């Protein structure tokens, strides 16, 4: 199945810094989703985006659905140690979901 | 809140054993999915189901089968476990897209080790 291009692959940042990651696809999606996964756990849904151009926030997280419907980004502001984990995007078309390769985030206190 | 429950967090099985992984969701979702997750390979779809007794092959169905006898339950079966099936298995569910904007919700995963 199709895998989405997600960057960066990993990030090492200082506590308090802002973080930005993005996903791109060669295909158009109807929905973009962002998840966080802690080691040994299942992915947890952070933000869901349903319309092109939509900008949605969830606390310190902000995500946008690209106008072309082929990309999305996730920003985390003022990072804290518990933000550590793997973040990945997912695009939905019909009843199928396609996933990014993940961004591993390390926050240095 | 949506709850997707996988019956086991950790399993250790021997090569050749028949293995059952169970998943239950409490949101009346039509769609249910089984993925495996391996380092460097991301999430790969094994099987999915749009409704009771319906199943569709995903990208890597070989060596697996599934059962959906009730709407809330989707089982993954390893007919004869092999060491290359050692992995993290993730169950997920969603509404059928025509019903709602419906994101995918995951269970906590089952870490299967085949020795």
HADDOCK unambig.tbl for C-alpha pairs under 7 A between the chains (distance, minus, plus):
assign (segid A and resid 1 and name CA) (segid B and resid 59 and name CA) 6.10 0.50 0.50
assign (segid A and resid 41 and name CA) (segid B and resid 108 and name CA) 5.14 0.50 0.50
assign (segid A and resid 41 and name CA) (segid B and resid 109 and name CA) 6.13 0.50 0.50
assign (segid A and resid 42 and name CA) (segid B and resid 90 and name CA) 6.86 0.50 0.50
assign (segid A and resid 42 and name CA) (segid B and resid 106 and name CA) 6.08 0.50 0.50
assign (segid A and resid 42 and name CA) (segid B and resid 107 and name CA) 5.63 0.50 0.50
assign (segid A and resid 42 and name CA) (segid B and resid 108 and name CA) 4.00 0.50 0.50
assign (segid A and resid 42 and name CA) (segid B and resid 109 and name CA) 5.19 0.50 0.50
assign (segid A and resid 43 and name CA) (segid B and resid 106 and name CA) 6.06 0.50 0.50
assign (segid A and resid 44 and name CA) (segid B and resid 106 and name CA) 6.90 0.50 0.50
assign (segid A and resid 45 and name CA) (segid B and resid 105 and name CA) 6.88 0.50 0.50
assign (segid A and resid 48 and name CA) (segid B and resid 103 and name CA) 6.78 0.50 0.50
assign (segid A and resid 94 and name CA) (segid B and resid 97 and name CA) 6.10 0.50 0.50
assign (segid A and resid 95 and name CA) (segid B and resid 96 and name CA) 6.39 0.50 0.50
assign (segid A and resid 95 and name CA) (segid B and resid 97 and name CA) 5.76 0.50 0.50
assign (segid A and resid 99 and name CA) (segid B and resid 43 and name CA) 6.83 0.50 0.50
assign (segid A and resid 101 and name CA) (segid B and resid 42 and name CA) 5.69 0.50 0.50
